[in-house]
Amino acid sequence: MSRALSRPFSRRALLSGVAATLATIPARSEPAPAGLRALEARPGKARLSGATETDILGFDGATPGPILRYRQGDELAIRFLNRLDRLPATVHWHGLRGDNAMEGVAPLTQAAVAPGGAFDYRRKLADPGLFCYRPSVYGETPELMGRGLKGLLLVEEPTPLPADADLLLVLDDWRLDDKGQIAGPFDDPAAARGVGRIGPLLCVNGKQAPAERQFQPGARVRLRLANLANARIMILSLLGAQPFVIAIDSQPCEAFEPIKRSIPVAPGARFELMFDMPEQEGAKASLVLRGQNGEDRELLVAEARGAKTGKRPPIAAAPPNPTLPAEIPLAKAKKVDLVIEPRKGEARGPAWTINGAATKAYEGPPLFRVARGTPVTLGFINKSPSPLAMHAHGQCMRLLHDLDDGWEPYWRNGVIIPPGKTKHAAFVAESPGKWAIHDDILEHEAGGLATWFEVD
């Protein structure tokens, strides 16, 4: 069966919501069915706020789309069908390593799937963890995602971590007009040069936040969350319970309590937390989005109700991924800097430069080439007044310390770079192919903050 059933597209001029999806999942899921599973991008409706139905674009007509559940070692076998009226699309498997031909990044690794077309994705799921799926079509991604095309891919570890509840939380935000419909435009130059498209409506599972849940007093909760907003960098805090981070961007890490019980979650980032509910009947634990000037907003309110659970052992994470290198030989690394600046001049056209030049994004030459197995250090130098969320596709990176030769004790897909700051990250280039580097703030990417590298 042919993988590619689409025709190439002509990229339009550049550019185009927290909704959060909350779902309880079983401790174990059934194996994926044999053969191809159809996954359609098509129009649908959602009740995001109140009784008004909002016209959206969604996978299988819903936003977020269905949770795709597998076990480690399964094959993902998806036939993607584009049932949209006018927009080309793909499915990008955000956070998965390897298999460059199945990355779903147009025009870098495939042609975009035109309306009425299809594409077959087949890839082994070697790593367990929480991943995302979404379109990646240069210049069109902000609108495709801003109208609702996004979802979660869950690859379960062979032995699930002990927990009384397992929650998935998809974070997103929406910008609606006074009739409850998605407001444009998606090609606003100010958004491309500024903080991106941020919507004021926060939702949980397609409904206005906060979500409310009840658990037994003392129950152990595994909370897996993903930020699928176009642009909003979220500072999240858990109040009323002691959280431990057990995985970041799909990779287990040694369980640790985050500073001030808060985590910074950029677009595309995934975190897994474990916490125990308060033991007092009626006590609450809340997941809060921190705002400026103390304008915090609750996303999830969990209340302790029912019979008290028994005493639990200390919280621990899954074992580290044995296929990732124990150390990265930085002294032998290919060192590449990306000096990122807003483009001066006309309001239209590319909004960003990398190393002093407006890039041709995924249609231009590679930023660099390396042989397979080469360690790489990327320096992200942010000379703009806006934060960036730089992401290297297909790689697991270590965030390097600012003042010494060490690195943080967890793996990342992306790195937040504050305005006027520099951050360095390192990885070992393990998989051959063409890999994107871009800002996960989607309006920045569509505005030219995108390039790529090649592994031979």
Backbone hydrogen bonds in HBPLUS format (Angstrom, degrees):
<---DONOR---> <-ACCEPTOR-->    atom                        ^
c    i                          cat <-CA-CA->   ^        H-A-AA   ^      H-
h    n   atom  resd res      DA  || num        DHA   H-A  angle D-A-AA Bond
n    s   type  num  typ     dist DA aas  dist angle  dist       angle   num
A0120-ASP N   A0003-ARG O   2.67 MM 117  4.45 167.4  1.69 140.1 144.7     1
A0005-LEU N   A0118-ALA O   3.16 MM 113  5.17 138.0  2.35 144.0 145.4     2
A0203-CYS N   A0018-VAL O   2.11 MM 185  5.65 134.4  1.29 120.8 138.8     3
A0172-ASP N   A0019-ALA O   2.16 MM 153  3.89  97.8  1.79 116.6 140.2     4
A0020-ALA N   A0203-CYS O   2.02 MM 183  5.10 111.7  1.43  97.5 124.6     5
A0205-ASN N   A0020-ALA O   1.63 MM 185  5.15 123.5  0.85 117.3 147.9     6
A0021-THR N   A0170-VAL O   2.59 MM 149  4.50 121.3  1.93 109.6 128.6     7
A0170-VAL N   A0021-THR O   2.75 MM 149  4.50 145.9  1.86 121.3 133.0     8
A0023-ALA N   A0168-LEU O   3.11 MM 145  5.30 141.4  2.26 134.9 145.2     9
A0168-LEU N   A0023-ALA O   3.07 MM 145  5.30 153.6  2.14 145.9 154.1    10
A0025-ILE N   A0166-ASP O   3.23 MM 141  5.88 165.5  2.25 162.4 166.2    11
A0037-ARG N   A0077-ALA O   2.92 MM  40  6.29 157.3  1.97 142.5 147.8    12
A0079-ARG N   A0037-ARG O   2.92 MM  42  5.96 161.3  1.95 136.7 142.3    13
A0039-LEU N   A0079-ARG O   2.98 MM  40  6.10 155.8  2.04 153.4 150.0    14
A0081-LEU N   A0039-LEU O   2.98 MM  42  6.19 158.2  2.03 146.9 150.2    15
A0060-ASP N   A0040-GLU O   2.51 MM  20  4.91 161.2  1.55 149.5 156.5    16
A0041-ALA N   A0081-LEU O   2.96 MM  40  6.34 160.0  2.00 166.6 170.3    17
A0083-ARG N   A0041-ALA O   2.77 MM  42  5.48 146.0  1.88 150.2 161.8    18
A0042-ARG N   A0058-GLY O   3.04 MM  16  5.72 171.7  2.04 156.0 156.0    19
A0058-GLY N   A0042-ARG O   2.95 MM  16  5.72 177.5  1.96 157.2 156.9    20
A0044-GLY N   A0056-ILE O   2.87 MM  12  5.24 154.3  1.94 144.0 142.2    21
A0056-ILE N   A0044-GLY O   2.87 MM  12  5.24 175.4  1.87 138.7 140.2    22
A0046-ALA N   A0054-THR O   2.95 MM   8  5.22 148.3  2.05 139.2 149.4    23
A0054-THR N   A0046-ALA O   2.76 MM   8  5.22 173.6  1.76 151.4 153.7    24
A0057-LEU N   A0147-ARG O   2.80 MM  90  5.32 173.0  1.80 136.8 138.7    25
A0061-GLY N   A0058-GLY O   3.12 MM   3  4.33 153.3  2.19 107.9 101.5    26
A0062-ALA N   A0059-PHE O   3.24 MM   3  5.61 169.8  2.25 111.1 114.2    27
A0065-GLY N   A0150-LYS O   2.75 MM  85  6.03 166.3  1.77 152.9 157.2    28
A0068-LEU N   A0152-LEU O   3.02 MM  84  6.36 167.7  2.03 158.0 156.7    29
A0154-LEU N   A0068-LEU O   2.81 MM  86  6.06 163.4  1.84 155.2 160.9    30
A0070-TYR N   A0154-LEU O   2.85 MM  84  6.21 155.0  1.92 165.4 169.7    31
A0156-GLU N   A0070-TYR O   2.89 MM  86  6.25 169.3  1.90 145.9 143.2    32
A0074-ASP N   A0071-ARG O   2.98 MM   3  5.63 164.4  2.01 143.5 144.6    33
A0072-GLN N   A0156-GLU O   3.02 MM  84  5.89 147.3  2.13 167.8 158.2    34
A0073-GLY N   A0125-LEU O   2.76 MM  52  5.21 170.7  1.77 156.3 154.3    35
A0125-LEU N   A0074-ASP O   2.88 MM  51  5.59 158.7  1.92 177.0 175.5    36
A0076-LEU N   A0123-ARG O   2.77 MM  47  5.27 168.3  1.78 163.4 159.4    37
A0123-ARG N   A0076-LEU O   2.99 MM  47  5.27 150.0  2.08 141.2 150.1    38
A0078-ILE N   A0121-TYR O   2.83 MM  43  5.10 162.2  1.86 153.7 158.6    39
A0121-TYR N   A0078-ILE O   2.71 MM  43  5.10 168.6  1.73 162.7 165.2    40
A0080-PHE N   A0119-PHE O   2.79 MM  39  5.23 159.8  1.83 166.1 159.4    41
A0119-PHE N   A0080-PHE O   2.96 MM  39  5.23 145.2  2.08 141.3 149.8    42
A0082-ASN N   A0117-GLY O   3.03 MM  35  5.62 172.2  2.04 156.1 158.7    43
A0116-GLY N   A0082-ASN O   2.80 MM  34  5.46 164.4  1.83 153.6 157.3    44
A0089-ALA N   A0113-VAL O   3.01 MM  24  5.23 154.1  2.08 133.8 141.0    45
A0113-VAL N   A0089-ALA O   2.80 MM  24  5.23 157.0  1.85 156.2 157.3    46
A0092-HIS N   A0134-ARG O   2.53 MM  42  5.28 173.3  1.53 161.4 164.0    47
A0134-ARG N   A0092-HIS O   3.05 MM  42  5.28 152.5  2.13 140.9 149.6    48
A0096-LEU N   A0093-TRP O   3.25 MM   3  5.96 165.9  2.28 132.6 136.9    49
A0094-HIS N   A0132-CYS O   2.81 MM  38  4.99 119.1  2.19 134.4 147.8    50
A0132-CYS N   A0094-HIS O   3.32 MM  38  4.99 170.3  2.33 139.1 141.9    51
A0102-MET N   A0099-ASP O   3.01 MM   3  5.65 154.3  2.07 117.3 125.0    52
A0103-GLU N   A0100-ASN O   3.11 MM   3  5.19 160.5  2.15 116.6 115.3    53
A0109-THR N   A0105-VAL O   2.74 MM   4  5.40 168.9  1.75 165.7 169.6    54
A0106-ALA N   A0136-SER O   2.94 MM  30  6.22 175.9  1.94 160.6 160.1    55
A0138-TYR N   A0106-ALA O   3.06 MM  32  6.30 172.8  2.06 155.0 156.4    56
A0117-GLY N   A0114-ALA O   2.81 MM   3  5.30 156.5  1.86 146.7 147.8    57
A0129-GLY N   A0155-VAL O   2.72 MM  26  5.16 164.5  1.74 142.6 145.6    58
A0155-VAL N   A0129-GLY O   2.92 MM  26  5.16 177.8  1.92 161.0 160.7    59
A0131-PHE N   A0153-LEU O   2.74 MM  22  4.88 168.6  1.76 165.8 165.4    60
A0153-LEU N   A0131-PHE O   2.88 MM  22  4.88 174.1  1.88 124.8 126.0    61
A0133-TYR N   A0151-GLY O   2.97 MM  18  5.28 158.7  2.02 132.3 132.9    62
A0151-GLY N   A0133-TYR O   2.95 MM  18  5.28 128.1  2.23 156.1 161.5    63
A0140-GLU N   A0137-VAL O   2.84 MM   3  5.38 156.1  1.90 138.4 146.3    64
A0141-THR N   A0137-VAL O   3.03 MM   4  5.31 135.4  2.24 159.5 155.8    65
A0144-LEU N   A0140-GLU O   3.07 MM   4  6.26 171.4  2.08 160.5 163.3    66
A0145-MET N   A0141-THR O   2.92 MM   4  5.97 172.3  1.92 160.9 162.1    67
A0146-GLY N   A0142-PRO O   2.75 MM   4  5.58 146.2  1.87 133.7 145.3    68
A0147-ARG N   A0143-GLU O   2.94 MM   4  5.90 131.7  2.18 143.5 151.1    69
A0149-LEU N   A0144-LEU O   3.11 MM   5  5.79 161.4  2.15 150.4 147.7    70
A0148-GLY N   A0145-MET O   2.92 MM   3  5.05 155.5  1.98 103.5 111.6    71
A0164-ASP N   A0220-ARG O   2.83 MM  56  5.23 145.7  1.95 136.6 147.9    72
A0165-ALA N   A0220-ARG O   3.27 MM  55  6.67 137.3  2.46 156.1 159.7    73
A0222-ARG N   A0165-ALA O   2.89 MM  57  6.12 168.6  1.90 153.0 156.8    74
A0167-LEU N   A0222-ARG O   2.84 MM  55  6.19 166.8  1.86 169.7 174.2    75
A0224-ARG N   A0167-LEU O   2.82 MM  57  6.05 173.7  1.83 161.5 163.8    76
A0169-LEU N   A0224-ARG O   2.72 MM  55  6.04 151.6  1.80 158.3 163.3    77
A0226-ALA N   A0169-LEU O   2.83 MM  57  6.34 147.9  1.93 158.9 166.0    78
A0171-LEU N   A0226-ALA O   2.58 MM  55  5.81 174.2  1.58 170.5 170.9    79
A0228-LEU N   A0171-LEU O   2.50 MM  57  5.48 158.3  1.54 153.2 158.7    80
A0174-TRP N   A0201-LEU O   3.18 MM  27  5.08 153.4  2.26 136.2 143.9    81
A0201-LEU N   A0174-TRP O   3.13 MM  27  5.08 163.1  2.16 159.0 153.7    82
A0183-ALA N   A0175-ARG O   2.89 MM   8  5.77 174.6  1.90 144.9 146.4    83
A0177-ASP N   A0181-GLN O   2.68 MM   4  5.44 153.9  1.74 155.2 163.4    84
A0180-GLY N   A0177-ASP O   3.00 MM   3  5.37 162.9  2.03 118.2 120.0    85
A0191-ALA N   A0188-ASP O   3.06 MM   3  5.37 124.6  2.38 105.9 119.1    86
A0192-ALA N   A0188-ASP O   3.11 MM   4  6.46 155.6  2.17 152.0 159.5    87
A0193-ARG N   A0189-PRO O   3.00 MM   4  6.19 144.9  2.13 145.9 154.2    88
A0194-GLY N   A0190-ALA O   2.82 MM   4  5.67 123.0  2.15 134.8 149.6    89
A0196-GLY N   A0191-ALA O   3.06 MM   5  4.20 120.5  2.43 124.9 132.6    90
A0209-ALA N   A0202-LEU O   2.83 MM   7  5.60 167.6  1.85 128.9 129.7    91
A0204-VAL N   A0207-LYS O   2.27 MM   3  4.99 148.2  1.36 154.7 164.5    92
A0207-LYS N   A0204-VAL O   2.92 MM   3  4.99 151.2  2.01 103.4 112.9    93
A0211-ALA N   A0299-LEU O   2.90 MM  88  6.16 166.4  1.92 139.8 137.3    94
A0301-VAL N   A0211-ALA O   2.82 MM  90  6.16 155.5  1.88 158.1 166.1    95
A0213-ARG N   A0301-VAL O   2.96 MM  88  6.31 158.5  2.01 152.0 155.1    96
A0303-GLU N   A0213-ARG O   2.85 MM  90  6.27 161.3  1.89 149.7 152.7    97
A0215-PHE N   A0303-GLU O   2.95 MM  88  6.25 157.7  2.00 153.4 159.5    98
A0305-ARG N   A0215-PHE O   2.72 MM  90  5.76 161.6  1.75 148.3 154.9    99
A0219-ALA N   A0216-GLN O   2.96 MM   3  5.29 159.5  2.01 138.8 136.8   100
A0309-THR N   A0217-PRO O   2.98 MM  92  6.26 169.5  1.99 177.0 174.3   101
A0218-GLY N   A0278-PRO O   3.15 MM  60  5.44 138.3  2.33 114.5 115.8   102
A0277-MET N   A0219-ALA O   2.77 MM  58  5.24 165.5  1.79 151.5 155.5   103
A0221-VAL N   A0275-PHE O   2.77 MM  54  5.44 174.0  1.77 173.4 173.5   104
A0275-PHE N   A0221-VAL O   3.02 MM  54  5.44 156.3  2.07 149.1 156.7   105
A0223-LEU N   A0273-LEU O   2.80 MM  50  5.07 161.3  1.83 149.9 155.4   106
A0273-LEU N   A0223-LEU O   2.76 MM  50  5.07 168.5  1.77 153.8 156.9   107
A0225-LEU N   A0271-PHE O   2.85 MM  46  5.45 173.0  1.86 169.8 171.8   108
A0271-PHE N   A0225-LEU O   2.95 MM  46  5.45 155.0  2.01 149.3 157.6   109
A0227-ASN N   A0269-ALA O   3.07 MM  42  5.76 161.2  2.11 163.7 169.7   110
A0268-GLY N   A0227-ASN O   2.66 MM  41  5.41 165.4  1.68 161.5 162.4   111
A0442-LEU N   A0230-ASN O   3.02 MM 212  5.48 154.2  2.08 154.7 153.7   112
A0234-MET N   A0265-VAL O   2.88 MM  31  5.03 162.6  1.91 147.4 141.5   113
A0265-VAL N   A0234-MET O   2.66 MM  31  5.03 174.0  1.67 159.4 161.7   114
A0290-ARG N   A0235-ILE O   2.83 MM  55  5.46 171.3  1.84 175.1 174.6   115
A0236-LEU N   A0263-ILE O   2.93 MM  27  5.36 165.0  1.95 158.3 156.5   116
A0263-ILE N   A0236-LEU O   2.82 MM  27  5.36 150.7  1.90 149.5 159.4   117
A0237-SER N   A0288-VAL O   2.90 MM  51  5.18 157.6  1.95 147.4 155.0   118
A0288-VAL N   A0237-SER O   2.79 MM  51  5.18 169.1  1.80 159.3 163.2   119
A0238-LEU N   A0261-ARG O   3.29 MM  23  6.15 152.3  2.37 163.0 170.0   120
A0239-LEU N   A0286-SER O   2.80 MM  47  5.14 164.5  1.82 155.3 158.3   121
A0286-SER N   A0239-LEU O   2.82 MM  47  5.14 155.1  1.88 143.6 152.2   122
A0244-PHE N   A0274-MET O   2.97 MM  30  5.30 141.3  2.12 142.4 154.5   123
A0274-MET N   A0244-PHE O   2.89 MM  30  5.30 149.0  1.98 146.1 156.4   124
A0245-VAL N   A0256-PHE O   2.74 MM  11  5.40 159.6  1.78 163.9 157.1   125
A0256-PHE N   A0245-VAL O   3.19 MM  11  5.40 149.0  2.29 135.9 144.7   126
A0246-ILE N   A0272-GLU O   2.90 MM  26  5.64 169.1  1.91 149.7 153.2   127
A0253-CYS N   A0246-ILE O   3.06 MM   7  5.46 157.9  2.11 125.9 125.7   128
A0272-GLU N   A0247-ALA O   2.91 MM  25  4.99 152.3  1.99 150.4 144.3   129
A0248-ILE N   A0251-GLN O   3.04 MM   3  5.50 155.5  2.10 148.6 145.6   130
A0251-GLN N   A0248-ILE O   3.05 MM   3  5.50 165.6  2.07 122.6 122.8   131
A0249-ASP N   A0270-ARG O   2.70 MM  21  4.69 170.6  1.71 149.1 147.4   132
A0261-ARG N   A0258-PRO O   2.88 MM   3  4.83 148.9  1.98 129.8 124.1   133
A0262-SER N   A0259-ILE O   3.12 MM   3  6.03 160.2  2.16 125.6 128.0   134
A0269-ALA N   A0266-ALA O   2.99 MM   3  5.40 164.8  2.01 136.0 138.6   135
A0283-ALA N   A0280-GLN O   3.07 MM   3  5.57 164.5  2.09 133.8 136.3   136
A0282-GLY N   A0304-ALA O   2.75 MM  22  5.10 169.0  1.76 151.9 152.9   137
A0304-ALA N   A0283-ALA O   2.83 MM  21  5.47 164.1  1.86 167.0 172.1   138
A0285-ALA N   A0302-ALA O   2.79 MM  17  5.15 156.3  1.84 150.8 159.1   139
A0302-ALA N   A0285-ALA O   2.79 MM  17  5.15 175.9  1.79 165.6 165.4   140
A0287-LEU N   A0300-LEU O   2.87 MM  13  5.04 155.4  1.93 140.1 148.3   141
A0299-LEU N   A0287-LEU O   2.83 MM  12  5.60 178.3  1.83 164.6 164.8   142
A0300-LEU N   A0287-LEU O   3.39 MM  13  5.04 160.5  2.43 134.2 136.2   143
A0289-LEU N   A0297-ARG O   2.78 MM   8  5.20 173.7  1.78 159.2 157.6   144
A0297-ARG N   A0289-LEU O   2.99 MM   8  5.20 155.9  2.04 141.1 148.9   145
A0295-GLU N   A0292-GLN O   3.12 MM   3  5.68 159.7  2.17 115.8 121.6   146
A0296-ASP N   A0294-GLY O   2.95 MM   2  5.60 133.8  2.17 104.1  90.7   147
A0324-LEU N   A0321-ASN O   3.35 MM   3  5.91 169.5  2.36 116.4 119.5   148
A0330-LEU N   A0328-ILE O   2.77 MM   2  5.67 114.5  2.20 120.5 103.4   149
A0332-LYS N   A0329-PRO O   3.05 MM   3  5.69 149.5  2.15 116.6 124.7   150
A0333-ALA N   A0330-LEU O   3.07 MM   3  4.93 165.1  2.09 106.8 110.4   151
A0334-LYS N   A0375-PRO O   2.80 MM  41  6.22 159.7  1.84 148.4 147.2   152
A0377-THR N   A0334-LYS O   2.86 MM  43  6.05 165.9  1.88 147.7 149.6   153
A0336-VAL N   A0377-THR O   2.88 MM  41  6.19 169.6  1.89 174.4 177.8   154
A0379-GLY N   A0336-VAL O   2.81 MM  43  6.18 157.4  1.86 148.9 153.9   155
A0338-LEU N   A0379-GLY O   2.69 MM  41  5.94 161.2  1.73 176.9 171.9   156
A0381-ILE N   A0338-LEU O   2.94 MM  43  5.99 175.8  1.94 153.2 154.1   157
A0355-ASN N   A0339-VAL O   2.77 MM  16  4.73 160.2  1.81 136.8 143.8   158
A0340-ILE N   A0381-ILE O   2.83 MM  41  5.88 172.3  1.84 162.2 164.9   159
A0383-LYS N   A0340-ILE O   2.84 MM  43  5.78 161.6  1.87 163.9 170.2   160
A0341-GLU N   A0353-THR O   3.18 MM  12  5.41 161.9  2.21 144.0 148.8   161
A0353-THR N   A0341-GLU O   2.86 MM  12  5.41 154.9  1.93 162.3 167.4   162
A0343-ARG N   A0351-ALA O   2.77 MM   8  5.13 173.2  1.78 124.5 125.2   163
A0351-ALA N   A0447-GLY O   2.67 MM  96  4.93 150.4  1.75 138.7 149.4   164
A0354-ILE N   A0357-ALA O   2.94 MM   3  5.53 160.3  1.98 150.7 145.0   165
A0357-ALA N   A0354-ILE O   3.30 MM   3  5.53 170.0  2.31 109.7 112.7   166
A0363-GLU N   A0360-LYS O   3.08 MM   3  5.61 151.5  2.16 143.6 141.0   167
A0367-LEU N   A0452-TRP O   2.63 MM  85  5.76 168.2  1.64 178.3 175.4   168
A0454-GLU N   A0368-PHE O   3.09 MM  86  6.60 159.1  2.14 151.2 157.7   169
A0370-VAL N   A0454-GLU O   3.02 MM  84  6.51 154.2  2.09 160.2 168.4   170
A0456-ASP N   A0370-VAL O   2.94 MM  86  6.31 160.1  1.98 154.2 160.5   171
A0374-THR N   A0371-ALA O   3.13 MM   3  5.80 146.9  2.24 145.6 145.0   172
A0373-GLY N   A0429-ALA O   2.64 MM  56  5.27 172.6  1.65 158.4 158.6   173
A0429-ALA N   A0374-THR O   2.93 MM  55  5.46 169.0  1.94 152.5 148.8   174
A0376-VAL N   A0427-PHE O   2.75 MM  51  5.45 164.0  1.77 171.1 173.3   175
A0427-PHE N   A0376-VAL O   2.96 MM  51  5.45 151.5  2.04 150.1 159.2   176
A0378-LEU N   A0425-ALA O   2.77 MM  47  5.36 163.5  1.80 166.6 170.6   177
A0425-ALA N   A0378-LEU O   2.96 MM  47  5.36 154.6  2.02 148.5 156.9   178
A0380-PHE N   A0423-LYS O   2.79 MM  43  5.33 170.0  1.80 174.3 171.1   179
A0423-LYS N   A0380-PHE O   3.03 MM  43  5.33 154.4  2.10 143.9 150.5   180
A0382-ASN N   A0421-LYS O   2.94 MM  39  5.51 160.4  1.97 165.0 164.6   181
A0388-LEU N   A0417-ILE O   3.03 MM  29  5.13 158.9  2.08 138.3 145.0   182
A0417-ILE N   A0388-LEU O   2.89 MM  29  5.13 160.2  1.93 135.3 141.3   183
A0440-ASP N   A0389-ALA O   2.69 MM  51  5.34 175.0  1.69 154.0 153.3   184
A0390-MET N   A0415-VAL O   2.87 MM  25  5.27 127.1  2.15 168.4 153.4   185
A0415-VAL N   A0390-MET O   2.76 MM  25  5.27 150.1  1.84 146.9 156.8   186
A0391-HIS N   A0438-HIS O   2.81 MM  47  5.53 160.8  1.85 161.7 167.6   187
A0438-HIS N   A0391-HIS O   3.03 MM  47  5.53 156.8  2.09 151.6 157.7   188
A0392-ALA N   A0413-ASN O   3.39 MM  21  6.36 155.9  2.45 178.8 173.2   189
A0393-HIS N   A0436-ALA O   2.86 MM  43  5.34 168.7  1.87 162.7 166.3   190
A0397-MET N   A0412-ARG O   2.66 MM  15  5.02 177.0  1.66 157.6 157.4   191
A0412-ARG N   A0397-MET O   2.73 MM  15  5.02 149.5  1.82 142.3 152.3   192
A0398-ARG N   A0426-ALA O   2.81 MM  28  5.25 159.2  1.85 152.1 158.6   193
A0426-ALA N   A0398-ARG O   2.92 MM  28  5.25 152.0  2.00 141.5 150.3   194
A0408-GLU N   A0399-LEU O   2.87 MM   9  5.61 162.8  1.90 162.9 167.1   195
A0400-LEU N   A0424-HIS O   2.87 MM  24  5.44 161.2  1.91 142.4 147.4   196
A0401-HIS N   A0406-GLY O   2.87 MM   5  5.48 172.5  1.88 138.2 138.0   197
A0421-LYS N   A0418-PRO O   3.17 MM   3  5.48 155.0  2.23 138.7 134.6   198
A0433-GLY N   A0455-VAL O   2.93 MM  22  5.30 157.2  1.99 141.2 142.4   199
A0455-VAL N   A0433-GLY O   2.93 MM  22  5.30 161.9  1.96 151.6 157.2   200
A0435-TRP N   A0453-PHE O   2.86 MM  18  5.43 171.0  1.86 168.3 169.5   201
A0453-PHE N   A0435-TRP O   2.87 MM  18  5.43 155.1  1.94 152.4 159.9   202
A0437-ILE N   A0451-THR O   2.90 MM  14  5.29 164.9  1.92 136.0 133.8   203
A0451-THR N   A0437-ILE O   2.82 MM  14  5.29 156.1  1.87 161.9 168.5   204
A0439-ASP N   A0449-LEU O   3.23 MM  10  6.05 149.0  2.33 167.9 164.8   205
A0444-HIS N   A0441-ILE O   2.88 MM   3  5.50 130.2  2.13 116.1 129.3   206
A0445-GLU N   A0441-ILE O   3.17 MM   4  6.55 155.8  2.23 147.8 155.1   207
A0446-ALA N   A0442-LEU O   2.98 MM   4  6.21 172.1  1.98 154.0 155.3   208
A0447-GLY N   A0443-GLU O   2.98 MM   4  5.98 127.6  2.27 129.2 142.8   209
A0447-GLY N   A0444-HIS O   3.00 MM   3  4.86 128.3  2.28  92.8 107.7   210
A0449-LEU N   A0444-HIS O   3.00 MM   5  5.51 161.9  2.04 146.5 142.0   211
A0448-GLY N   A0445-GLU O   2.99 MM   3  5.44 154.0  2.06 118.9 119.6   212
